Amino acid sequence: MEIKVLGPGCSKCKATYNAIDKFIKEHGLDVKLTKIEDIMEMMSYNIMTTPAVVVDEVVKLKGHVPSESEIKQMLGI
């Protein structure tokens, strides 16, 4: 599974990345997590608000920091 956090580096984007990273580590998941800050790459996902979370090339969340239950739902756990 591959997860991308899209955002320019704002506090919400960092909080989203950290929340997902913490969840992955706590549950021992085999997931590749990356942070995308390149505006052209972000635009390729047709998002208008950040942060956005992309799981296996599908946009799953945009515009807010996810709760633990939202992360669990995005990862299908």
C-alpha positions as CSV (number, residue, x, y, z in Angstrom):
1,M,0.0,0.0,0.0
2,E,1.2,3.5,-0.8
3,I,0.0,6.7,0.9
4,K,0.7,10.2,-0.2
5,V,0.0,13.3,1.9
6,L,-0.4,16.3,-0.5
7,G,0.2,19.8,0.8
8,P,2.5,22.8,0.7
9,G,3.9,22.3,4.2
10,C,1.3,24.0,6.3
11,S,0.6,23.0,9.8
12,K,-2.5,20.9,8.8
13,C,-0.4,19.1,6.2
14,K,2.3,18.3,8.7
15,A,-0.3,17.2,11.3
16,T,-1.9,14.9,8.7
17,Y,1.5,13.3,7.8
18,N,2.4,12.8,11.5
19,A,-1.0,11.3,12.4
20,I,-0.8,8.8,9.6
21,D,2.9,8.0,10.3
22,K,2.0,7.4,14.0
23,F,-0.9,5.1,13.1
24,I,1.3,3.1,10.7
25,K,4.0,2.6,13.3
26,E,1.6,1.8,16.1
27,H,-0.1,-0.9,14.1
28,G,3.1,-2.2,12.4
29,L,1.7,-1.8,8.9
30,D,3.7,-2.3,5.7
31,V,2.9,1.0,4.1
32,K,5.0,3.4,2.0
33,L,4.2,7.0,3.3
34,T,5.4,10.0,1.3
35,K,4.8,13.7,1.5
36,I,4.2,15.6,-1.8
37,E,4.8,19.3,-1.7
38,D,5.3,19.9,-5.5
39,I,2.4,22.0,-6.7
40,M,2.3,20.5,-10.2
41,E,2.2,17.0,-8.8
42,M,-0.6,18.0,-6.3
43,M,-2.6,19.5,-9.2
44,S,-2.5,16.2,-11.1
45,Y,-4.8,14.8,-8.4
46,N,-7.5,17.5,-9.0
47,I,-7.6,18.7,-5.4
48,M,-8.5,22.2,-4.5
49,T,-7.9,22.0,-0.7
50,T,-5.1,20.6,1.3
51,P,-4.1,18.5,3.1
52,A,-5.2,15.7,0.9
53,V,-4.5,12.0,1.4
54,V,-4.1,9.6,-1.6
55,V,-4.1,5.9,-1.0
56,D,-2.9,3.7,-3.9
57,E,-3.5,6.6,-6.3
58,V,-7.1,7.3,-5.1
59,V,-7.9,10.6,-3.3
60,K,-9.5,9.5,0.0
61,L,-9.5,12.7,2.0
62,K,-9.1,16.4,1.5
63,G,-9.4,19.7,3.4
64,H,-8.8,18.5,7.0
65,V,-6.6,16.5,9.4
66,P,-8.0,13.0,9.7
67,S,-9.1,11.5,12.9
68,E,-7.8,8.0,13.9
69,S,-11.1,6.4,12.8
70,E,-10.8,8.2,9.4
71,I,-7.3,6.9,9.0
72,K,-8.4,3.4,9.9
73,Q,-11.2,3.6,7.3
74,M,-8.9,4.9,4.6
75,L,-6.5,2.0,5.2
76,G,-9.3,-0.5,5.3
77,I,-8.5,-1.8,8.9
